[in-house]
Amino acid sequence: MSEVMLVNGLTFKHNKQNRWLKKPEVFALGPIELSVNRSETIAIIGENRSGKSLLAKLLVGAVKADEGEIFLSNVTYNAAKKKSTKSYNSSNDIRMIFQHSTEAMNPGIPVGRILDEPLALNTDLDEKARRRRIEETLVQVGLLRDHYYFYRHMLSDGQQQRVAIARAMILQPKILVADEPFAALDPSVRSQTVNLILSLQKELGLAFIFITHNLGIVRHIADKIIVMENGKIVESGKTETIFRWPQHKMTKKLIESYQSLVPQQTLT
């Protein structure tokens, strides 16, 4: 597998003033070292407030880091300044899938316009080429070309989730990032979504980074696991190795909690 992203020294510090406390609350993340390979699936796990969601936002550029560099698509850029020595838009190569697909879709705008917006803003494609890309992407995620004209209320939950994936894929990224992408889905839609992502990975070589509390899904689809605690990566490794021989106390806690629920838990 070839490397599609390398993260060096990614650091973030947040000071939050609490009026009931004399000192501000300080949350520091990093420094984070991370590499992602083509077609690789990485799961980021940890307890609440461990920094998982913040790391996802830093990777896609939704939050500016204080320090660090990200090597992506043969360009190294400063994650704090969001600048590189080349003309570069990181969002074209790494995109985010929204957790709540219903909330992410404007009910007054048809699917075609939703998917056209990122193309119009980030590419030089003309209207005809954008329309062709949109229809191709709809088919890729298991929808019909005619869904171009559909509004949110005309779509099932599963179809709305596929539109969310199509929007993340429309710029043909190399990496998809998702924060709890399966949490709001019922079991049947969750299973369909997992299978769709696995199929797209096989077809396109996409890397997938996802945050979840569902260790059943992690064990089913992840190649590698990253465990976070208090803004730090405390353990990482191949999925089966982490499940069989966890080393850090936080990893052991998460695995033991999962194993106690296995008889009642469906993996997909």
C-alpha positions in Angstrom: 0.0 0.0 0.0 1.2 3.5 -0.8 1.1 6.3 1.7 -1.5 9.0 1.0 -1.2 11.1 4.1 1.5 11.7 6.7 0.9 13.9 9.8 3.9 15.3 11.8 3.7 17.1 15.1 0.0 18.1 14.8 -0.7 20.1 18.0 -3.8 22.1 19.3 -4.3 23.9 22.5 -7.7 25.3 23.6 -8.2 27.6 26.6 -11.8 27.8 27.8 -12.6 30.3 30.5 -15.1 29.0 33.1 -16.7 31.7 35.2 -17.0 29.3 38.2 -13.3 28.6 38.1 -10.4 30.9 38.8 -8.2 29.2 36.2 -9.2 28.5 32.6 -9.8 24.9 31.4 -6.9 23.8 29.1 -7.3 21.0 26.6 -4.2 20.1 24.6 -4.1 17.7 21.7 -0.9 16.2 20.4 1.7 16.2 19.2 0.1 13.7 16.8 2.1 11.5 14.4 0.0 9.6 11.9 0.3 7.9 8.5 -2.5 6.7 6.2 -2.1 4.3 3.3 -4.2 3.9 0.2 -7.2 1.6 0.7 -6.6 1.5 4.5 -9.3 1.8 7.1 -8.3 3.4 10.4 -10.6 3.5 13.4 -10.0 6.1 16.1 -11.4 5.1 19.5 -11.4 6.5 23.0 -13.7 7.8 25.7 -15.6 11.0 25.5 -13.4 14.1 25.5 -10.3 12.1 24.5 -9.8 14.3 21.4 -11.1 12.0 18.7 -13.5 14.4 17.1 -11.1 17.3 17.4 -8.4 15.3 15.6 -10.9 14.5 12.7 -11.6 18.2 12.4 -7.9 19.1 12.3 -7.3 16.5 9.6 -9.9 17.9 7.3 -9.1 21.5 8.0 -12.3 22.4 9.9 -10.2 23.5 12.8 -6.8 25.2 12.6 -3.9 23.6 14.4 -1.4 25.5 16.4 1.6 23.5 15.1 2.3 20.6 12.7 2.5 19.6 9.1 0.4 17.4 7.0 1.8 15.7 3.9 -1.1 15.0 1.5 -1.1 14.4 -2.3 2.6 15.1 -2.7 2.3 18.5 -0.9 3.4 19.4 2.6 1.5 22.2 4.1 1.5 23.9 7.5 -1.6 22.8 9.4 -1.5 25.9 11.5 -1.3 28.4 8.6 -3.1 26.3 6.0 -0.5 27.3 3.4 1.9 25.4 1.2 4.5 26.3 -1.4 2.2 25.1 -4.1 -1.3 26.1 -5.1 -3.3 23.6 -3.1 -6.7 23.0 -1.6 -6.5 20.2 0.9 -10.3 19.7 1.0 -10.2 18.2 -2.5 -8.2 15.2 -1.3 -9.7 14.7 2.2 -13.4 15.0 2.8 -15.8 14.4 5.7 -19.0 12.4 5.8 -21.6 13.9 8.1 -23.0 11.9 10.9 -26.6 13.0 10.6 -27.3 12.9 6.9 -30.9 14.3 7.4 -29.6 17.4 9.2 -26.8 17.9 6.6 -29.3 18.1 3.7 -31.1 21.4 3.0 -34.8 20.4 2.5 -35.3 23.2 0.0 -32.5 22.1 -2.4 -32.5 19.1 -4.7 -29.7 16.5 -4.6 -28.2 17.8 -7.8 -27.7 21.3 -6.4 -26.3 19.9 -3.2 -23.7 18.0 -5.1 -23.0 20.7 -7.6 -22.0 23.3 -5.0 -18.6 21.8 -4.0 -17.8 21.2 -7.7 -18.6 24.8 -8.6 -16.5 26.2 -5.7 -13.5 23.9 -6.1 -13.1 22.9 -9.8 -13.0 24.5 -13.2 -15.5 22.1 -14.6 -18.2 23.6 -16.8 -21.9 23.0 -16.1 -22.1 20.0 -18.5 -19.0 18.3 -17.0 -20.3 18.9 -13.4 -23.6 17.3 -14.3 -21.8 14.3 -15.7 -19.7 14.0 -12.6 -22.7 14.2 -10.3 -24.6 11.5 -12.2 -21.6 9.2 -12.2 -21.2 9.7 -8.4 -24.8 9.0 -7.7 -24.5 5.7 -9.6 -21.3 4.9 -7.7 -23.0 5.1 -4.3 -26.0 3.0 -5.5 -28.5 5.7 -6.4 -30.1 6.5 -9.8 -29.2 9.4 -12.1 -32.8 10.6 -11.6 -32.1 11.2 -7.9 -30.5 14.4 -9.2 -34.0 16.0 -9.0 -35.0 14.5 -5.6 -35.5 16.5 -2.4 -34.8 15.3 1.1 -38.4 14.3 1.9 -38.4 12.1 -1.1 -35.5 10.0 0.1 -35.3 7.1 2.6 -32.8 7.3 5.5 -30.5 4.9 3.6 -30.7 7.1 0.4 -30.0 10.2 2.4 -26.9 8.5 3.8 -25.8 7.7 0.3 -26.2 11.3 -0.7 -24.0 12.3 2.2 -21.4 9.8 0.9 -21.8 11.1 -2.6 -21.2 14.7 -1.4 -18.0 13.6 0.3 -16.9 11.8 -2.8 -17.8 14.3 -5.4 -14.3 15.9 -5.5 -12.8 12.5 -5.9 -10.8 12.5 -2.7 -8.2 10.0 -1.6 -9.3 10.0 2.0 -12.8 10.0 3.7 -13.1 11.0 7.3 -16.2 10.3 9.4 -17.1 11.1 13.0 -19.6 8.4 14.3 -20.9 7.8 10.8 -23.0 4.7 11.9 -24.4 5.9 15.2 -27.6 7.5 13.9 -28.4 4.6 11.5 -30.7 1.6 12.1 -29.0 -1.8 11.8 -30.1 -2.5 8.2 -29.0 1.0 6.9 -25.8 0.7 8.9 -25.0 -2.6 7.3 -25.7 -1.2 3.8 -23.5 1.8 4.6 -20.6 -0.3 5.8 -20.8 -2.6 2.7 -20.9 0.5 0.4 -17.8 2.0 1.9 -15.9 -1.3 1.7 -17.0 -1.6 -2.0 -15.9 1.9 -2.8 -12.5 1.2 -1.1 -12.0 -1.8 -3.2 -13.0 0.0 -6.4 -11.3 3.3 -5.9 -8.6 2.7 -3.4 -10.1 5.1 -0.9 -8.6 5.4 2.6 -11.2 5.7 5.4 -10.7 7.2 8.8 -13.6 6.9 11.2 -14.4 7.7 14.8 -16.7 5.4 16.7 -17.7 3.8 20.0 -18.9 0.7 18.2 -16.0 -1.7 18.5 -18.0 -4.4 16.7 -17.8 -2.4 13.5 -14.2 -1.6 14.3 -13.2 -5.2 14.4 -15.2 -5.9 11.3 -13.8 -3.3 8.9 -10.7 -1.5 10.4 -7.2 -2.4 9.3 -5.6 -0.3 12.1 -6.8 1.1 15.4 -5.7 4.4 17.1 -6.5 4.7 20.8 -6.7 8.2 22.2 -6.8 9.5 25.8 -6.5 13.1 27.0 -5.5 14.4 23.5 -2.8 11.8 23.1 -2.4 8.7 21.0 -1.7 6.1 23.7 -1.7 3.0 21.5 -2.0 2.1 17.8 -1.6 -1.0 15.8 -3.3 -3.7 13.6 -6.8 -4.3 14.6 -6.5 -8.0 15.5 -3.3 -7.3 17.5 -5.0 -4.6 19.5 -8.0 -6.8 20.3 -6.0 -9.8 21.2 -3.1 -8.1 23.1 -4.0 -4.6 24.2 -1.1 -2.9 26.0 -2.3 0.4 27.4 -4.7 0.5 30.3 -7.2 2.6 28.3 -7.1 0.1 25.4 -7.7 -2.7 27.9 -10.7 -0.9 29.4 -12.3 -0.3 26.0 -11.7 -3.9 24.8 -13.0 -5.4 28.1 -16.1 -3.2 27.9 -16.8 -4.4 24.3 -16.2 -8.0 25.2 -18.7 -7.9 28.0 -21.4 -6.8 25.5 -20.4 -9.1 22.6 -23.3 -11.6 23.0 -25.8 -8.7 22.7 -24.1 -6.8 20.0 -24.4 -7.1 16.3 -21.2 -6.3 14.4 -22.9 -4.6 11.4 
